[in-house]
């Protein structure tokens, strides 16, 4: 199978004179699950928005399979993005949302999920926060993009939902590259094949999870 490669290079971003992101480089290939960790305000979410093209940067290069993608429209078929905020209109039904988002060939597999089955007769506005988040993640991971950016995916999910989502992330990484950022560091560490830490606007690519302690993100005993 041919591997797809997403490269984000020389990303710089200032806001009100403060450096948010400083010369960040990130490479994500098919099969990668890259977990980006960092404290509040470290630039994690901003970086994902810059990669997707909905946040401006003072400087950046985004390449997919060696081709520079200069605008958001050029990335829409290549990269999908799960924002922190919910994005499905409340007026839609769950069933209609799925039909609009998932191609017919994938519907049977999508509906095989017992949690999804339990939601089919509901409107989006009737879902709990965790149910809605679960549906959104499932939709994003089942589209045809080469790469997926997940911003705070675990927010509101129950332990069984997290277990199901991490299993799906692992499965989909066989055909996609996936980048995750979340404050729930244990879930990120559990599912990721590579880890990076955002600190003081810079990105540190880690050799192992123990570096999270060495670089001051976690205390001893937290791993």
PyMOL commands that place a pseudoatom at each C-alpha (Angstrom):
pseudoatom trace, name=CA, resn=UNK, resi=1, chain=A, elem=C, hetatm=0, pos=[0.000, 0.000, 0.000]
pseudoatom trace, name=CA, resn=UNK, resi=2, chain=A, elem=C, hetatm=0, pos=[1.245, 3.486, -0.859]
pseudoatom trace, name=CA, resn=UNK, resi=3, chain=A, elem=C, hetatm=0, pos=[1.837, 5.672, 2.181]
pseudoatom trace, name=CA, resn=UNK, resi=4, chain=A, elem=C, hetatm=0, pos=[0.540, 9.215, 2.175]
pseudoatom trace, name=CA, resn=UNK, resi=5, chain=A, elem=C, hetatm=0, pos=[2.639, 11.889, 3.876]
pseudoatom trace, name=CA, resn=UNK, resi=6, chain=A, elem=C, hetatm=0, pos=[1.534, 15.123, 5.521]
pseudoatom trace, name=CA, resn=UNK, resi=7, chain=A, elem=C, hetatm=0, pos=[4.313, 17.585, 6.348]
pseudoatom trace, name=CA, resn=UNK, resi=8, chain=A, elem=C, hetatm=0, pos=[3.839, 20.818, 8.250]
pseudoatom trace, name=CA, resn=UNK, resi=9, chain=A, elem=C, hetatm=0, pos=[6.958, 22.947, 8.236]
pseudoatom trace, name=CA, resn=UNK, resi=10, chain=A, elem=C, hetatm=0, pos=[8.222, 26.249, 9.671]
pseudoatom trace, name=CA, resn=UNK, resi=11, chain=A, elem=C, hetatm=0, pos=[4.924, 27.128, 11.381]
pseudoatom trace, name=CA, resn=UNK, resi=12, chain=A, elem=C, hetatm=0, pos=[5.086, 30.472, 13.167]
pseudoatom trace, name=CA, resn=UNK, resi=13, chain=A, elem=C, hetatm=0, pos=[2.259, 32.317, 14.880]
pseudoatom trace, name=CA, resn=UNK, resi=14, chain=A, elem=C, hetatm=0, pos=[2.176, 35.421, 17.051]
pseudoatom trace, name=CA, resn=UNK, resi=15, chain=A, elem=C, hetatm=0, pos=[-0.820, 36.924, 18.808]
pseudoatom trace, name=CA, resn=UNK, resi=16, chain=A, elem=C, hetatm=0, pos=[-0.702, 40.396, 20.366]
pseudoatom trace, name=CA, resn=UNK, resi=17, chain=A, elem=C, hetatm=0, pos=[3.063, 40.282, 20.237]
pseudoatom trace, name=CA, resn=UNK, resi=18, chain=A, elem=C, hetatm=0, pos=[3.255, 36.941, 22.051]
pseudoatom trace, name=CA, resn=UNK, resi=19, chain=A, elem=C, hetatm=0, pos=[4.776, 33.941, 20.261]
pseudoatom trace, name=CA, resn=UNK, resi=20, chain=A, elem=C, hetatm=0, pos=[2.206, 31.138, 20.210]
pseudoatom trace, name=CA, resn=UNK, resi=21, chain=A, elem=C, hetatm=0, pos=[4.003, 28.773, 17.837]
pseudoatom trace, name=CA, resn=UNK, resi=22, chain=A, elem=C, hetatm=0, pos=[7.674, 28.999, 16.935]
pseudoatom trace, name=CA, resn=UNK, resi=23, chain=A, elem=C, hetatm=0, pos=[9.131, 27.163, 13.927]
pseudoatom trace, name=CA, resn=UNK, resi=24, chain=A, elem=C, hetatm=0, pos=[7.176, 23.913, 14.370]
pseudoatom trace, name=CA, resn=UNK, resi=25, chain=A, elem=C, hetatm=0, pos=[7.765, 20.913, 12.109]
pseudoatom trace, name=CA, resn=UNK, resi=26, chain=A, elem=C, hetatm=0, pos=[5.494, 17.871, 12.064]
pseudoatom trace, name=CA, resn=UNK, resi=27, chain=A, elem=C, hetatm=0, pos=[5.405, 14.862, 9.754]
pseudoatom trace, name=CA, resn=UNK, resi=28, chain=A, elem=C, hetatm=0, pos=[2.497, 12.405, 9.738]
pseudoatom trace, name=CA, resn=UNK, resi=29, chain=A, elem=C, hetatm=0, pos=[2.315, 9.331, 7.518]
pseudoatom trace, name=CA, resn=UNK, resi=30, chain=A, elem=C, hetatm=0, pos=[-0.295, 6.664, 6.903]
pseudoatom trace, name=CA, resn=UNK, resi=31, chain=A, elem=C, hetatm=0, pos=[-0.227, 4.305, 9.946]
pseudoatom trace, name=CA, resn=UNK, resi=32, chain=A, elem=C, hetatm=0, pos=[0.886, 7.105, 12.285]
pseudoatom trace, name=CA, resn=UNK, resi=33, chain=A, elem=C, hetatm=0, pos=[-1.183, 8.051, 15.324]
pseudoatom trace, name=CA, resn=UNK, resi=34, chain=A, elem=C, hetatm=0, pos=[0.589, 11.136, 16.647]
pseudoatom trace, name=CA, resn=UNK, resi=35, chain=A, elem=C, hetatm=0, pos=[-0.417, 12.360, 20.089]
pseudoatom trace, name=CA, resn=UNK, resi=36, chain=A, elem=C, hetatm=0, pos=[0.353, 16.026, 20.757]
pseudoatom trace, name=CA, resn=UNK, resi=37, chain=A, elem=C, hetatm=0, pos=[0.368, 16.909, 24.445]
pseudoatom trace, name=CA, resn=UNK, resi=38, chain=A, elem=C, hetatm=0, pos=[0.921, 20.192, 26.254]
pseudoatom trace, name=CA, resn=UNK, resi=39, chain=A, elem=C, hetatm=0, pos=[-0.500, 22.515, 28.868]
pseudoatom trace, name=CA, resn=UNK, resi=40, chain=A, elem=C, hetatm=0, pos=[-3.295, 25.014, 28.265]
pseudoatom trace, name=CA, resn=UNK, resi=41, chain=A, elem=C, hetatm=0, pos=[-2.148, 27.777, 25.941]
pseudoatom trace, name=CA, resn=UNK, resi=42, chain=A, elem=C, hetatm=0, pos=[0.772, 25.771, 24.560]
pseudoatom trace, name=CA, resn=UNK, resi=43, chain=A, elem=C, hetatm=0, pos=[-0.544, 26.078, 20.984]
pseudoatom trace, name=CA, resn=UNK, resi=44, chain=A, elem=C, hetatm=0, pos=[-1.890, 22.555, 20.368]
pseudoatom trace, name=CA, resn=UNK, resi=45, chain=A, elem=C, hetatm=0, pos=[-5.352, 23.506, 19.124]
pseudoatom trace, name=CA, resn=UNK, resi=46, chain=A, elem=C, hetatm=0, pos=[-3.989, 26.513, 17.244]
pseudoatom trace, name=CA, resn=UNK, resi=47, chain=A, elem=C, hetatm=0, pos=[-1.564, 24.244, 15.391]
pseudoatom trace, name=CA, resn=UNK, resi=48, chain=A, elem=C, hetatm=0, pos=[-4.356, 21.886, 14.277]
pseudoatom trace, name=CA, resn=UNK, resi=49, chain=A, elem=C, hetatm=0, pos=[-6.416, 24.846, 13.047]
pseudoatom trace, name=CA, resn=UNK, resi=50, chain=A, elem=C, hetatm=0, pos=[-3.410, 26.177, 11.121]
pseudoatom trace, name=CA, resn=UNK, resi=51, chain=A, elem=C, hetatm=0, pos=[-2.825, 22.773, 9.504]
pseudoatom trace, name=CA, resn=UNK, resi=52, chain=A, elem=C, hetatm=0, pos=[-6.475, 22.555, 8.471]
pseudoatom trace, name=CA, resn=UNK, resi=53, chain=A, elem=C, hetatm=0, pos=[-6.404, 26.125, 7.206]
pseudoatom trace, name=CA, resn=UNK, resi=54, chain=A, elem=C, hetatm=0, pos=[-9.007, 27.815, 9.414]
pseudoatom trace, name=CA, resn=UNK, resi=55, chain=A, elem=C, hetatm=0, pos=[-6.436, 29.757, 11.448]
pseudoatom trace, name=CA, resn=UNK, resi=56, chain=A, elem=C, hetatm=0, pos=[-3.921, 32.084, 9.856]
pseudoatom trace, name=CA, resn=UNK, resi=57, chain=A, elem=C, hetatm=0, pos=[-0.206, 31.770, 10.518]
pseudoatom trace, name=CA, resn=UNK, resi=58, chain=A, elem=C, hetatm=0, pos=[2.600, 34.266, 10.122]
pseudoatom trace, name=CA, resn=UNK, resi=59, chain=A, elem=C, hetatm=0, pos=[4.466, 31.566, 8.224]
pseudoatom trace, name=CA, resn=UNK, resi=60, chain=A, elem=C, hetatm=0, pos=[3.822, 27.925, 7.303]
pseudoatom trace, name=CA, resn=UNK, resi=61, chain=A, elem=C, hetatm=0, pos=[4.277, 25.219, 4.688]
pseudoatom trace, name=CA, resn=UNK, resi=62, chain=A, elem=C, hetatm=0, pos=[1.738, 22.398, 4.423]
pseudoatom trace, name=CA, resn=UNK, resi=63, chain=A, elem=C, hetatm=0, pos=[2.598, 19.590, 2.029]
pseudoatom trace, name=CA, resn=UNK, resi=64, chain=A, elem=C, hetatm=0, pos=[0.606, 16.479, 1.173]
pseudoatom trace, name=CA, resn=UNK, resi=65, chain=A, elem=C, hetatm=0, pos=[2.603, 13.824, -0.667]
pseudoatom trace, name=CA, resn=UNK, resi=66, chain=A, elem=C, hetatm=0, pos=[5.238, 16.435, -1.500]
pseudoatom trace, name=CA, resn=UNK, resi=67, chain=A, elem=C, hetatm=0, pos=[2.807, 18.971, -2.979]
pseudoatom trace, name=CA, resn=UNK, resi=68, chain=A, elem=C, hetatm=0, pos=[2.449, 22.334, -1.226]
pseudoatom trace, name=CA, resn=UNK, resi=69, chain=A, elem=C, hetatm=0, pos=[-1.168, 23.117, -0.303]
pseudoatom trace, name=CA, resn=UNK, resi=70, chain=A, elem=C, hetatm=0, pos=[-1.467, 26.889, -0.167]
pseudoatom trace, name=CA, resn=UNK, resi=71, chain=A, elem=C, hetatm=0, pos=[-5.150, 27.302, 0.691]
pseudoatom trace, name=CA, resn=UNK, resi=72, chain=A, elem=C, hetatm=0, pos=[-7.903, 25.612, 2.673]
pseudoatom trace, name=CA, resn=UNK, resi=73, chain=A, elem=C, hetatm=0, pos=[-9.876, 24.428, -0.355]
pseudoatom trace, name=CA, resn=UNK, resi=74, chain=A, elem=C, hetatm=0, pos=[-6.866, 22.408, -1.521]
pseudoatom trace, name=CA, resn=UNK, resi=75, chain=A, elem=C, hetatm=0, pos=[-6.868, 20.552, 1.797]
pseudoatom trace, name=CA, resn=UNK, resi=76, chain=A, elem=C, hetatm=0, pos=[-10.558, 19.701, 2.187]
pseudoatom trace, name=CA, resn=UNK, resi=77, chain=A, elem=C, hetatm=0, pos=[-10.332, 16.336, 0.421]
pseudoatom trace, name=CA, resn=UNK, resi=78, chain=A, elem=C, hetatm=0, pos=[-6.987, 15.526, 2.034]
pseudoatom trace, name=CA, resn=UNK, resi=79, chain=A, elem=C, hetatm=0, pos=[-7.514, 16.395, 5.705]
pseudoatom trace, name=CA, resn=UNK, resi=80, chain=A, elem=C, hetatm=0, pos=[-10.546, 16.188, 7.994]
pseudoatom trace, name=CA, resn=UNK, resi=81, chain=A, elem=C, hetatm=0, pos=[-10.795, 18.013, 11.303]
pseudoatom trace, name=CA, resn=UNK, resi=82, chain=A, elem=C, hetatm=0, pos=[-12.736, 17.433, 14.509]
pseudoatom trace, name=CA, resn=UNK, resi=83, chain=A, elem=C, hetatm=0, pos=[-13.049, 20.780, 16.333]
pseudoatom trace, name=CA, resn=UNK, resi=84, chain=A, elem=C, hetatm=0, pos=[-13.502, 21.099, 20.077]
pseudoatom trace, name=CA, resn=UNK, resi=85, chain=A, elem=C, hetatm=0, pos=[-17.007, 22.501, 19.562]
pseudoatom trace, name=CA, resn=UNK, resi=86, chain=A, elem=C, hetatm=0, pos=[-19.897, 20.435, 18.211]
pseudoatom trace, name=CA, resn=UNK, resi=87, chain=A, elem=C, hetatm=0, pos=[-20.537, 20.946, 14.504]
pseudoatom trace, name=CA, resn=UNK, resi=88, chain=A, elem=C, hetatm=0, pos=[-23.708, 18.986, 13.612]
pseudoatom trace, name=CA, resn=UNK, resi=89, chain=A, elem=C, hetatm=0, pos=[-26.883, 21.136, 13.347]
pseudoatom trace, name=CA, resn=UNK, resi=90, chain=A, elem=C, hetatm=0, pos=[-29.355, 20.384, 16.159]
pseudoatom trace, name=CA, resn=UNK, resi=91, chain=A, elem=C, hetatm=0, pos=[-32.331, 20.231, 13.778]
pseudoatom trace, name=CA, resn=UNK, resi=92, chain=A, elem=C, hetatm=0, pos=[-31.030, 17.137, 11.976]
pseudoatom trace, name=CA, resn=UNK, resi=93, chain=A, elem=C, hetatm=0, pos=[-31.891, 13.595, 12.968]
pseudoatom trace, name=CA, resn=UNK, resi=94, chain=A, elem=C, hetatm=0, pos=[-29.079, 11.169, 13.723]
pseudoatom trace, name=CA, resn=UNK, resi=95, chain=A, elem=C, hetatm=0, pos=[-30.100, 8.919, 10.841]
pseudoatom trace, name=CA, resn=UNK, resi=96, chain=A, elem=C, hetatm=0, pos=[-30.150, 11.813, 8.355]
pseudoatom trace, name=CA, resn=UNK, resi=97, chain=A, elem=C, hetatm=0, pos=[-26.790, 13.052, 9.585]
pseudoatom trace, name=CA, resn=UNK, resi=98, chain=A, elem=C, hetatm=0, pos=[-25.242, 9.644, 8.966]
pseudoatom trace, name=CA, resn=UNK, resi=99, chain=A, elem=C, hetatm=0, pos=[-26.831, 9.352, 5.507]
pseudoatom trace, name=CA, resn=UNK, resi=100, chain=A, elem=C, hetatm=0, pos=[-25.437, 12.752, 4.528]
pseudoatom trace, name=CA, resn=UNK, resi=101, chain=A, elem=C, hetatm=0, pos=[-21.954, 11.967, 5.814]
pseudoatom trace, name=CA, resn=UNK, resi=102, chain=A, elem=C, hetatm=0, pos=[-21.247, 8.304, 5.103]
pseudoatom trace, name=CA, resn=UNK, resi=103, chain=A, elem=C, hetatm=0, pos=[-21.108, 6.736, 1.642]
pseudoatom trace, name=CA, resn=UNK, resi=104, chain=A, elem=C, hetatm=0, pos=[-23.549, 3.880, 0.995]
pseudoatom trace, name=CA, resn=UNK, resi=105, chain=A, elem=C, hetatm=0, pos=[-20.797, 1.271, 0.864]
pseudoatom trace, name=CA, resn=UNK, resi=106, chain=A, elem=C, hetatm=0, pos=[-19.842, 2.022, 4.484]
pseudoatom trace, name=CA, resn=UNK, resi=107, chain=A, elem=C, hetatm=0, pos=[-23.329, 2.316, 5.981]
pseudoatom trace, name=CA, resn=UNK, resi=108, chain=A, elem=C, hetatm=0, pos=[-23.718, -1.334, 6.995]
pseudoatom trace, name=CA, resn=UNK, resi=109, chain=A, elem=C, hetatm=0, pos=[-20.421, -1.263, 8.902]
pseudoatom trace, name=CA, resn=UNK, resi=110, chain=A, elem=C, hetatm=0, pos=[-21.294, 2.101, 10.463]
pseudoatom trace, name=CA, resn=UNK, resi=111, chain=A, elem=C, hetatm=0, pos=[-24.677, 0.884, 11.687]
pseudoatom trace, name=CA, resn=UNK, resi=112, chain=A, elem=C, hetatm=0, pos=[-23.134, -2.283, 13.160]
pseudoatom trace, name=CA, resn=UNK, resi=113, chain=A, elem=C, hetatm=0, pos=[-21.984, -0.232, 16.152]
pseudoatom trace, name=CA, resn=UNK, resi=114, chain=A, elem=C, hetatm=0, pos=[-24.415, -0.901, 19.032]
pseudoatom trace, name=CA, resn=UNK, resi=115, chain=A, elem=C, hetatm=0, pos=[-23.987, 2.612, 20.397]
pseudoatom trace, name=CA, resn=UNK, resi=116, chain=A, elem=C, hetatm=0, pos=[-24.868, 4.102, 17.031]
pseudoatom trace, name=CA, resn=UNK, resi=117, chain=A, elem=C, hetatm=0, pos=[-27.904, 1.810, 16.802]
pseudoatom trace, name=CA, resn=UNK, resi=118, chain=A, elem=C, hetatm=0, pos=[-29.169, 3.165, 20.127]
pseudoatom trace, name=CA, resn=UNK, resi=119, chain=A, elem=C, hetatm=0, pos=[-29.099, 6.725, 18.721]
pseudoatom trace, name=CA, resn=UNK, resi=120, chain=A, elem=C, hetatm=0, pos=[-30.760, 6.172, 15.349]
pseudoatom trace, name=CA, resn=UNK, resi=121, chain=A, elem=C, hetatm=0, pos=[-34.258, 7.281, 16.332]
pseudoatom trace, name=CA, resn=UNK, resi=122, chain=A, elem=C, hetatm=0, pos=[-33.105, 10.493, 18.007]
pseudoatom trace, name=CA, resn=UNK, resi=123, chain=A, elem=C, hetatm=0, pos=[-32.574, 14.080, 16.892]
pseudoatom trace, name=CA, resn=UNK, resi=124, chain=A, elem=C, hetatm=0, pos=[-29.135, 15.603, 17.336]
pseudoatom trace, name=CA, resn=UNK, resi=125, chain=A, elem=C, hetatm=0, pos=[-30.532, 17.972, 19.982]
pseudoatom trace, name=CA, resn=UNK, resi=126, chain=A, elem=C, hetatm=0, pos=[-31.667, 14.965, 22.046]
pseudoatom trace, name=CA, resn=UNK, resi=127, chain=A, elem=C, hetatm=0, pos=[-28.185, 13.487, 22.374]
pseudoatom trace, name=CA, resn=UNK, resi=128, chain=A, elem=C, hetatm=0, pos=[-26.062, 13.819, 25.490]
pseudoatom trace, name=CA, resn=UNK, resi=129, chain=A, elem=C, hetatm=0, pos=[-22.690, 15.527, 25.140]
pseudoatom trace, name=CA, resn=UNK, resi=130, chain=A, elem=C, hetatm=0, pos=[-20.899, 12.183, 25.107]
pseudoatom trace, name=CA, resn=UNK, resi=131, chain=A, elem=C, hetatm=0, pos=[-23.278, 10.628, 22.564]
pseudoatom trace, name=CA, resn=UNK, resi=132, chain=A, elem=C, hetatm=0, pos=[-22.874, 13.585, 20.224]
pseudoatom trace, name=CA, resn=UNK, resi=133, chain=A, elem=C, hetatm=0, pos=[-19.098, 13.544, 20.538]
pseudoatom trace, name=CA, resn=UNK, resi=134, chain=A, elem=C, hetatm=0, pos=[-19.035, 9.814, 19.840]
pseudoatom trace, name=CA, resn=UNK, resi=135, chain=A, elem=C, hetatm=0, pos=[-21.116, 10.287, 16.688]
pseudoatom trace, name=CA, resn=UNK, resi=136, chain=A, elem=C, hetatm=0, pos=[-18.953, 13.175, 15.481]
pseudoatom trace, name=CA, resn=UNK, resi=137, chain=A, elem=C, hetatm=0, pos=[-15.728, 11.195, 15.889]
pseudoatom trace, name=CA, resn=UNK, resi=138, chain=A, elem=C, hetatm=0, pos=[-17.196, 8.179, 14.107]
pseudoatom trace, name=CA, resn=UNK, resi=139, chain=A, elem=C, hetatm=0, pos=[-18.275, 10.383, 11.174]
pseudoatom trace, name=CA, resn=UNK, resi=140, chain=A, elem=C, hetatm=0, pos=[-14.877, 12.059, 10.894]
pseudoatom trace, name=CA, resn=UNK, resi=141, chain=A, elem=C, hetatm=0, pos=[-12.926, 8.796, 11.035]
pseudoatom trace, name=CA, resn=UNK, resi=142, chain=A, elem=C, hetatm=0, pos=[-15.117, 7.144, 8.392]
pseudoatom trace, name=CA, resn=UNK, resi=143, chain=A, elem=C, hetatm=0, pos=[-14.775, 9.766, 5.661]
pseudoatom trace, name=CA, resn=UNK, resi=144, chain=A, elem=C, hetatm=0, pos=[-12.384, 9.456, 2.728]
pseudoatom trace, name=CA, resn=UNK, resi=145, chain=A, elem=C, hetatm=0, pos=[-9.659, 11.876, 3.843]
pseudoatom trace, name=CA, resn=UNK, resi=146, chain=A, elem=C, hetatm=0, pos=[-6.028, 10.793, 3.999]
pseudoatom trace, name=CA, resn=UNK, resi=147, chain=A, elem=C, hetatm=0, pos=[-5.420, 12.477, 7.355]
pseudoatom trace, name=CA, resn=UNK, resi=148, chain=A, elem=C, hetatm=0, pos=[-7.521, 13.217, 10.439]
pseudoatom trace, name=CA, resn=UNK, resi=149, chain=A, elem=C, hetatm=0, pos=[-6.989, 15.920, 13.061]
pseudoatom trace, name=CA, resn=UNK, resi=150, chain=A, elem=C, hetatm=0, pos=[-8.808, 15.286, 16.360]
pseudoatom trace, name=CA, resn=UNK, resi=151, chain=A, elem=C, hetatm=0, pos=[-8.995, 18.184, 18.842]
pseudoatom trace, name=CA, resn=UNK, resi=152, chain=A, elem=C, hetatm=0, pos=[-10.124, 17.101, 22.340]
pseudoatom trace, name=CA, resn=UNK, resi=153, chain=A, elem=C, hetatm=0, pos=[-11.966, 13.985, 21.074]
pseudoatom trace, name=CA, resn=UNK, resi=154, chain=A, elem=C, hetatm=0, pos=[-12.371, 12.383, 24.517]
pseudoatom trace, name=CA, resn=UNK, resi=155, chain=A, elem=C, hetatm=0, pos=[-14.306, 15.257, 26.084]
pseudoatom trace, name=CA, resn=UNK, resi=156, chain=A, elem=C, hetatm=0, pos=[-17.506, 13.866, 27.635]
pseudoatom trace, name=CA, resn=UNK, resi=157, chain=A, elem=C, hetatm=0, pos=[-16.960, 10.259, 26.537]
pseudoatom trace, name=CA, resn=UNK, resi=158, chain=A, elem=C, hetatm=0, pos=[-17.647, 7.369, 28.901]
pseudoatom trace, name=CA, resn=UNK, resi=159, chain=A, elem=C, hetatm=0, pos=[-14.905, 4.743, 29.439]
pseudoatom trace, name=CA, resn=UNK, resi=160, chain=A, elem=C, hetatm=0, pos=[-16.601, 2.274, 27.051]
pseudoatom trace, name=CA, resn=UNK, resi=161, chain=A, elem=C, hetatm=0, pos=[-16.939, 4.992, 24.407]
pseudoatom trace, name=CA, resn=UNK, resi=162, chain=A, elem=C, hetatm=0, pos=[-13.243, 5.824, 24.775]
pseudoatom trace, name=CA, resn=UNK, resi=163, chain=A, elem=C, hetatm=0, pos=[-12.355, 2.141, 24.404]
pseudoatom trace, name=CA, resn=UNK, resi=164, chain=A, elem=C, hetatm=0, pos=[-14.454, 1.897, 21.220]
pseudoatom trace, name=CA, resn=UNK, resi=165, chain=A, elem=C, hetatm=0, pos=[-13.063, 5.134, 19.772]
pseudoatom trace, name=CA, resn=UNK, resi=166, chain=A, elem=C, hetatm=0, pos=[-9.450, 4.152, 20.416]
pseudoatom trace, name=CA, resn=UNK, resi=167, chain=A, elem=C, hetatm=0, pos=[-10.091, 0.799, 18.735]
pseudoatom trace, name=CA, resn=UNK, resi=168, chain=A, elem=C, hetatm=0, pos=[-11.528, 2.639, 15.738]
pseudoatom trace, name=CA, resn=UNK, resi=169, chain=A, elem=C, hetatm=0, pos=[-8.603, 5.080, 15.639]
pseudoatom trace, name=CA, resn=UNK, resi=170, chain=A, elem=C, hetatm=0, pos=[-6.187, 2.142, 15.607]
pseudoatom trace, name=CA, resn=UNK, resi=171, chain=A, elem=C, hetatm=0, pos=[-8.166, 0.438, 12.837]
pseudoatom trace, name=CA, resn=UNK, resi=172, chain=A, elem=C, hetatm=0, pos=[-8.407, 3.564, 10.673]
pseudoatom trace, name=CA, resn=UNK, resi=173, chain=A, elem=C, hetatm=0, pos=[-4.707, 4.313, 11.061]
pseudoatom trace, name=CA, resn=UNK, resi=174, chain=A, elem=C, hetatm=0, pos=[-4.074, 1.430, 8.662]
pseudoatom trace, name=CA, resn=UNK, resi=175, chain=A, elem=C, hetatm=0, pos=[-5.289, 3.684, 5.838]
pseudoatom trace, name=CA, resn=UNK, resi=176, chain=A, elem=C, hetatm=0, pos=[-4.939, 7.177, 7.358]
pseudoatom trace, name=CA, resn=UNK, resi=177, chain=A, elem=C, hetatm=0, pos=[-2.520, 9.329, 9.321]
pseudoatom trace, name=CA, resn=UNK, resi=178, chain=A, elem=C, hetatm=0, pos=[-4.099, 10.585, 12.561]
pseudoatom trace, name=CA, resn=UNK, resi=179, chain=A, elem=C, hetatm=0, pos=[-3.101, 13.460, 14.848]
pseudoatom trace, name=CA, resn=UNK, resi=180, chain=A, elem=C, hetatm=0, pos=[-4.711, 13.795, 18.289]
pseudoatom trace, name=CA, resn=UNK, resi=181, chain=A, elem=C, hetatm=0, pos=[-4.501, 16.429, 20.990]
pseudoatom trace, name=CA, resn=UNK, resi=182, chain=A, elem=C, hetatm=0, pos=[-6.366, 16.086, 24.278]
pseudoatom trace, name=CA, resn=UNK, resi=183, chain=A, elem=C, hetatm=0, pos=[-5.889, 16.998, 27.942]
pseudoatom trace, name=CA, resn=UNK, resi=184, chain=A, elem=C, hetatm=0, pos=[-6.667, 13.414, 28.878]
pseudoatom trace, name=CA, resn=UNK, resi=185, chain=A, elem=C, hetatm=0, pos=[-3.046, 12.404, 28.408]
pseudoatom trace, name=CA, resn=UNK, resi=186, chain=A, elem=C, hetatm=0, pos=[-3.541, 8.746, 29.391]
pseudoatom trace, name=CA, resn=UNK, resi=187, chain=A, elem=C, hetatm=0, pos=[-5.966, 8.098, 26.531]
pseudoatom trace, name=CA, resn=UNK, resi=188, chain=A, elem=C, hetatm=0, pos=[-3.641, 9.872, 24.098]
pseudoatom trace, name=CA, resn=UNK, resi=189, chain=A, elem=C, hetatm=0, pos=[-0.626, 7.863, 25.270]
pseudoatom trace, name=CA, resn=UNK, resi=190, chain=A, elem=C, hetatm=0, pos=[-2.575, 4.592, 25.094]
pseudoatom trace, name=CA, resn=UNK, resi=191, chain=A, elem=C, hetatm=0, pos=[-3.549, 4.983, 21.441]
pseudoatom trace, name=CA, resn=UNK, resi=192, chain=A, elem=C, hetatm=0, pos=[-0.604, 6.914, 19.970]
pseudoatom trace, name=CA, resn=UNK, resi=193, chain=A, elem=C, hetatm=0, pos=[2.291, 5.394, 18.054]
pseudoatom trace, name=CA, resn=UNK, resi=194, chain=A, elem=C, hetatm=0, pos=[4.293, 8.636, 18.360]
pseudoatom trace, name=CA, resn=UNK, resi=195, chain=A, elem=C, hetatm=0, pos=[4.240, 11.439, 20.919]
pseudoatom trace, name=CA, resn=UNK, resi=196, chain=A, elem=C, hetatm=0, pos=[5.071, 15.142, 20.705]
pseudoatom trace, name=CA, resn=UNK, resi=197, chain=A, elem=C, hetatm=0, pos=[5.018, 17.860, 23.352]
pseudoatom trace, name=CA, resn=UNK, resi=198, chain=A, elem=C, hetatm=0, pos=[4.168, 21.508, 22.789]
pseudoatom trace, name=CA, resn=UNK, resi=199, chain=A, elem=C, hetatm=0, pos=[5.988, 23.748, 25.265]
pseudoatom trace, name=CA, resn=UNK, resi=200, chain=A, elem=C, hetatm=0, pos=[6.774, 27.455, 25.067]
pseudoatom trace, name=CA, resn=UNK, resi=201, chain=A, elem=C, hetatm=0, pos=[5.560, 27.501, 21.479]
pseudoatom trace, name=CA, resn=UNK, resi=202, chain=A, elem=C, hetatm=0, pos=[7.957, 24.790, 20.346]
pseudoatom trace, name=CA, resn=UNK, resi=203, chain=A, elem=C, hetatm=0, pos=[7.318, 21.155, 19.463]
pseudoatom trace, name=CA, resn=UNK, resi=204, chain=A, elem=C, hetatm=0, pos=[9.453, 18.409, 20.946]
pseudoatom trace, name=CA, resn=UNK, resi=205, chain=A, elem=C, hetatm=0, pos=[9.291, 15.007, 19.243]
pseudoatom trace, name=CA, resn=UNK, resi=206, chain=A, elem=C, hetatm=0, pos=[9.618, 12.427, 21.996]
pseudoatom trace, name=CA, resn=UNK, resi=207, chain=A, elem=C, hetatm=0, pos=[11.476, 9.131, 21.864]
pseudoatom trace, name=CA, resn=UNK, resi=208, chain=A, elem=C, hetatm=0, pos=[9.365, 7.675, 24.665]
pseudoatom trace, name=CA, resn=UNK, resi=209, chain=A, elem=C, hetatm=0, pos=[6.618, 8.650, 27.113]
pseudoatom trace, name=CA, resn=UNK, resi=210, chain=A, elem=C, hetatm=0, pos=[9.127, 9.028, 29.958]
pseudoatom trace, name=CA, resn=UNK, resi=211, chain=A, elem=C, hetatm=0, pos=[10.289, 12.256, 28.299]
pseudoatom trace, name=CA, resn=UNK, resi=212, chain=A, elem=C, hetatm=0, pos=[6.943, 13.776, 29.351]
pseudoatom trace, name=CA, resn=UNK, resi=213, chain=A, elem=C, hetatm=0, pos=[8.302, 13.655, 32.898]
pseudoatom trace, name=CA, resn=UNK, resi=214, chain=A, elem=C, hetatm=0, pos=[11.790, 14.814, 31.931]
pseudoatom trace, name=CA, resn=UNK, resi=215, chain=A, elem=C, hetatm=0, pos=[10.369, 17.856, 30.138]
pseudoatom trace, name=CA, resn=UNK, resi=216, chain=A, elem=C, hetatm=0, pos=[8.097, 18.791, 33.035]
pseudoatom trace, name=CA, resn=UNK, resi=217, chain=A, elem=C, hetatm=0, pos=[4.696, 17.983, 31.544]
pseudoatom trace, name=CA, resn=UNK, resi=218, chain=A, elem=C, hetatm=0, pos=[3.994, 15.126, 33.961]
pseudoatom trace, name=CA, resn=UNK, resi=219, chain=A, elem=C, hetatm=0, pos=[5.154, 14.390, 37.477]
pseudoatom trace, name=CA, resn=UNK, resi=220, chain=A, elem=C, hetatm=0, pos=[6.702, 11.107, 38.535]
pseudoatom trace, name=CA, resn=UNK, resi=221, chain=A, elem=C, hetatm=0, pos=[4.047, 8.472, 39.135]
pseudoatom trace, name=CA, resn=UNK, resi=222, chain=A, elem=C, hetatm=0, pos=[1.599, 9.913, 36.605]
pseudoatom trace, name=CA, resn=UNK, resi=223, chain=A, elem=C, hetatm=0, pos=[2.520, 7.485, 33.827]
for i in range(1, 223): cmd.bond("trace and resi %d" % i, "trace and resi %d" % (i + 1))
show_as sticks, trace
zoom trace
